[in-house]
Amino acid sequence: MAPHVPGRVVAARPARLLGQAVVNFAYLAEQEELSGPSPISARPRIFHRGLEDPLEPEAVLSTAGPQGPSAPSVASPPASASFIGLDDIPMVDSSYIVIPPDTGGAVGLTKLMSGLNNNYRIFDKSDGSVISTLGTATFWAPSGETALNGLTDPRTLYDPYNNRWIAVMQTVTTGAGNILVGVSHTSDPTGNWFLYRFATGATIDFPTVGFNKNWIVVAINRYSNGGTFQRGITLVVNYPLALTGTGSGVIFTQQPTTHFVSSPCATYSATAETLYVVTHLSSSGATYTLDMITGTAASPSYTAGGSQTRTGGGWAQPGGQLLPQSAPNSGTSSCGATPCAIETQDAQVRSAPVCRDGYIYYTQTIGLPASGLTHTGVQWTKLNTPSGGFVDGGRIEDATANSTNGGKWYAFPHIAVNSVSDFMVGYSQFSSAQHPSAGYSMRLAGDAAGTIRDPLIYKPGEDYYHKDFGSGRNRWGDFSQAQVDPSDDRSLWTVQEYGKFRVSTNDGTTGANGSRWSTYWANVAGPAPIVTIESGQSQSEGDAGLTAFTFTVNLSTGYSLPVTIDYQTADGTATIADNDYEAASGSITIPAGETSGVITVNALGDTNNESDEMFDISLTFATNGVIGSPGSSTGTILNDDDFTITATAGSGGTISPSGVVIVAPGGSQSFTIAHDACHTIADVLVDGVSAGAVTEYTFTNVSANHTIAASFTLITYTITASAGDGGAISPSGAVSVGCGSDQAFTITTDPENMIGSLVVDAVSLPIAESHTFTNVTAPHSISASFQIGPRITIGDLVLVEGNSGTTEFGFPVKLSGPATMHVDLTWKTVDVTAVASSGDYEADSTVLSIDAGATTAIIPVQVNGDLTPEDQETFLVNLPGAMHGIVADGEAVGMIINDDGATAVESGIPAELSFAIEGGNPGGGAVRFRLGLPSSGRVALHVYDVAGRLVGRAVDGILPAGSHGVSWSVQREGAHPASGVYFVRFAANGRTITRRFVLLR
């Protein structure tokens, strides 16, 4: 065989799709059963392997003595389940009898599928019961394949990432072999399949199959039409397209005389982009090569690897009729005293290697010892990726075995690896002291490097086997199958061939002889799943009849075996005696591959108004499982009579809805709590217990009467009131005011003071004796300051009384300056010569209020007019007190001038000296004075300012007796006196009278 050139990129050409179809497995099986086999005469069908000439020398069976005993090992775990597979029956579509079976099959979620040279058969994974059987020709015929007698080498795999089945067969047709590829539509192999038929244009034989997310890869040997091996070819099918019904791919043609029985890997990864291909090269040299397929699904690239050496030394290449067996149970072997040996095959990697977690695992049948074959064994190898370097390996053999001593021979192996790196190697076991048997060996991840546990024969052979149909070759099979269970990725399965009971003692060379082969499945389950139960239902009981309560039971992982769980109910507040529910006990079974089941308990409906009630259910035992936590659950029977919720709210807010609210059992009712403006929620009491100041509250799953009450708090703000010296503010200090309320403040002064400033929230306001904050919604401040009020003076007044009615004497009042607030004067009249009781004037006493900002005012006194001649009379107006000012001059003289003519004629001379300022006081540009002289004499009437300086002489000379009016004009004084307070001094007849007046300019 030519050397493999490392790094060589293999040339590709598009694969030619000859036909495709969609078939339904169950439908085809049903139709086949109804119509029966094709009308073809029954004859044996044998698949010759003349094309499979080995490319390295076969070993000659040695007669060497027994080898040393093998090292002690550890027992492999027993099978959790095993059952018969597809056996030696005719092809159901043609009645052909077939050798060899070429043992294959795959494991799905709930079903197993065997694919042998005679038929396909689908089993229930939980118990091995047969679901349907279909002839291989019937299955593939819709693809357009016509060489149905040439169908051989079935390969069946399960892809746990796409949950699809993959089936492959070939046709051995000289110069025109086809490769047939099938992909299921779903995880159910009894359903629809896409079938594709690809042409190779050559004589081909012995396909091996692998896959990853991008491709389904079929490696196959190509021969000349004369049967000479030429090279390997590789069909790479676009897997994503194949899943949708489109057949597309490329064919890589290897270098001449290379890639004999190359084996693509079954890739256990949802993301791996590279698909590896293993090829055995030399037994004596213990060499192999690892190729890589890379690229995209639509555009793959094939790169050849170079030769590498497996650690541990070489072995002999097995071949020919070598495998021993014991004599028939009855009758004799046609081979004589030594029963006919069974044909072994070569050391090629005959079933798909497993690529997982960065490693590649594969197996071979090898002849041992290398120096002279006395027996065959099974060899397992572990490589790393991407280099393909040797990591670990070992052998399953009986080192003492030879063809006659009863020692054990092993052949036709395959390997399966689980998620924790445990693996199983399945095989057939042979011995001169036993019938051909089915077995396996296990290696757990923690076992020592290079070791594998002892063989375990799960199906002992039942009888001697010999079928050659005259070929001289007692064909057993070309390969077998092992696989990890996709339900839990822990359990490991294998299907192997064994010798079945013969149906007769005929050991002839025709298809009518009595030998029968058969296959058997075995499962070594992974760790039992944990069984738990979900929280129970809460639902209404109903008014009558039964209400089903369901409880979901879960497995921690899918399992390769059915899991049966026992359960039992128990009273809680719900009791059987009170007819609340029906007692339940029993078991449920969760089928293999599934992860959950349901327990049902019935509640009894009634019309009793009662509280919610509960019952319990417990998981008591599990077969093929372990009860975990939670292992019990509670069902709640909800009363379905109405309940009431009474909702109330205090002042300051609302609750909605309010009053008595009707709620159905198990129902929910929400309440909204809202405060009015200027309030907050103080608390919400639910059934008398505080729920806090919440704005919403929901009663859920109502099973009793309830109450809900909301209370509210008025928001308050502080107004800080302060006053300086000279007055007060009321109320004062920190005044608490409810939100939205009004608050008035009064400012009072000491008698002589007035308000100097009023400041509210740091803003000066016009002076006022009160301030009201309205609709208070924030804190505030108010402050008042005070100052001395203005000086107050009152002026004298001289007026004629008049002849009738009243004459108003308006006494002028003057402030020294404008006040910030009104000035209140208390005044009263006082008799002098004028007497109020005599009718001279109207006595009065009251309060005069001078507005803020004003500086003058008039005090009115009513003088009564008459016709009675009389002397001038006087009265006083006094200012006893003032508010917001200081009385500086608090007395004024009012002089009533007699204006009756008769009196003046008769007398004309005043009886007393008198002096008054006429008109209003203050005066303007001229001031009039009235002088009364009882006798003539010198008169001096001088005007002085407040500093005592003489500013004017109104009179300075001799005047006769009588009443005189004198006017002093400011204009005649060159000094032009300014506005202000002045004094006038009247001196006559030895007396001096001084009066004050105010001059306004």
Secondary structure, DSSP 8 states (H G I E B T S, - for coil): -----TT-B--EEE-EEEEEEEEEHHHHHHHHHHH-S-S----EEE---GGG--SS------------------B----SEEEEEEES---TTT--EEE-----EEE-SSEEEEE-SSEEEEEETTT--EEEEEEHHHHHGGGT---GGGEEEEEEEEETTTTEEEEEEEE--TT--EEEEEEESSS-TTSEEEEEEEE-SSEEEEEEEEE-SSEEEEEEEEE-TTS-EEEEEEEEEEHHHHTTT---EEEEE--TT--TT-EE-EE--SS---EEEEEEEETTTTEEEEEEEEE-SSSEEEE---EEE-TT---B---EEEE-----SSS--TT-SS---EEE--SS--S--EEETTEEEEEEEEEESTTS-SEEEEEEEEEETTT--EEEEEEE--TT--SSS---EEEEEEEEE-TTS-EEEEEEEEETTEEEEEEEEEE-TTS-TT---B-EEEE---S-----TTSS-----S--EEEE-TTTS--EEEEEEEEE--SSS---SSTTSS-EEEEEEEEE--S--EEEE----EEE--SSSEEEEEEEEEESS--SS-EEEEEEEEESSS-TTTTSB---EEEEEE-TT--EEEEEEEEE--------EEEEEEEEEEESSEE-SS-EEEEEEE--S-EEEEEEE-TTEEEES-EEEEE-TT--EEEEEEE-TTEEEEEEEETTEE--S-SEEEE-S--S-EEEEEEEEE-EEEEEEEE-TTEEEES-EEEEEETT--EEEEEEE-TTEEEEEEEETTEEE---SEEEE-S--S-EEEEEEEEE--EEEE--EEEE--SSSEEEEEEEEEESS--SS-EEEEEEEEESSS-GGGTSB---EEEEEE-TT--EEEEEEEEE--S-----EEEEEEEEEEESSEEEE-EEEEEEE---HHHHHHT-S-SS-EEEEES-SSB-SEEEEEEEESS-EEEEEEEEETTS-EEEEEEEEEE-SEEEEEEEEGGGSTT---SEEEEEEEEETTEEEEEEEEE--
